[in-house]
Amino acid sequence: MTLMKYDPSDVFGDFPIGIRLFQDAVSRLLSEPASGRPWAPPVDILETENELVLKADLPDVDLNDIDIQVENGTLTFRGERKFEKREGGNQGYHRLERSYGSFVRCFSLPETVAADQVGAAYKNGVLTISMPKKEVAKPRSIKVKIAE
């Protein structure tokens, strides 16, 4: 049996072009969390020979608003992207697609990660968390001697 992801905006496929004009706005409304609700920044996790590296996109999140914890085999990072209120006159947004508010992401760490050596860096809106592997988990080569 093949599993198919449900797309609530797919119902617009058979509608005339005039009604499909608002498909983008409606599909965002149905698939994105409502304002004030938590959002989840996207992450990439890469494994190298010596470490796991997690990269999270956090544009416009202040470094002071990010908290990272490693506890009981779980990596948790949380923070908040604050909505920028503009002062003055009739200025208003035409479109708001980015999510604002607090976020929390939790990841179970494999036992091969040295939790006491986890490090983090934040540059250009990207949070990079480096999780070195324990020595026992790193690949090593063994020389095989040929018996005569």
Residue pairs with C-beta under 8 A, 6 or more apart in sequence:
7 27
8 27
8 30
8 31
9 23
9 26
9 27
9 30
9 31
12 19
12 20
12 23
12 26
28 97
32 99
33 39
33 99
35 100
35 101
36 101
37 101
38 101
38 102
38 103
38 104
39 81
39 99
39 100
39 101
39 103
40 103
40 105
41 56
41 57
41 58
41 103
41 105
42 56
42 57
43 54
43 55
43 56
43 57
43 105
44 54
44 55
45 52
45 53
45 54
45 55
45 107
46 52
46 53
46 54
46 55
47 53
49 138
49 139
50 132
50 133
50 138
51 130
51 131
51 132
51 133
52 109
52 110
52 113
52 130
52 131
52 133
53 128
53 129
53 130
53 131
54 75
54 107
54 127
54 128
54 129
54 131
55 126
55 127
55 128
55 129
56 77
56 105
56 126
56 127
56 129
57 125
57 126
58 66
58 79
58 81
58 122
58 125
58 126
58 127
59 81
59 125
60 81
60 84
60 98
60 125
61 79
61 80
61 81
61 125
62 82
63 122
65 79
65 80
65 81
65 82
66 77
66 78
66 79
66 122
66 127
67 77
67 78
67 79
68 75
68 76
68 77
68 118
68 120
68 129
69 75
69 76
69 77
70 76
70 109
70 115
70 118
73 108
73 109
73 111
73 115
74 106
74 107
74 108
74 109
75 106
75 107
75 108
75 109
75 118
75 129
75 131
76 104
76 105
76 106
76 107
77 104
77 105
77 127
77 129
78 102
78 103
78 104
78 105
79 102
79 103
80 101
80 102
80 103
81 98
81 99
81 100
81 101
81 103
82 100
83 100
83 101
109 115
109 131
112 133
112 134
112 136
112 137
113 131
113 132
113 133
113 134
113 137
114 131
114 132
114 133
114 134
115 131
117 131
117 132
118 129
118 130
118 131
118 132
119 129
119 130
120 127
120 128
120 129
120 130
121 127
121 128
121 130
122 128
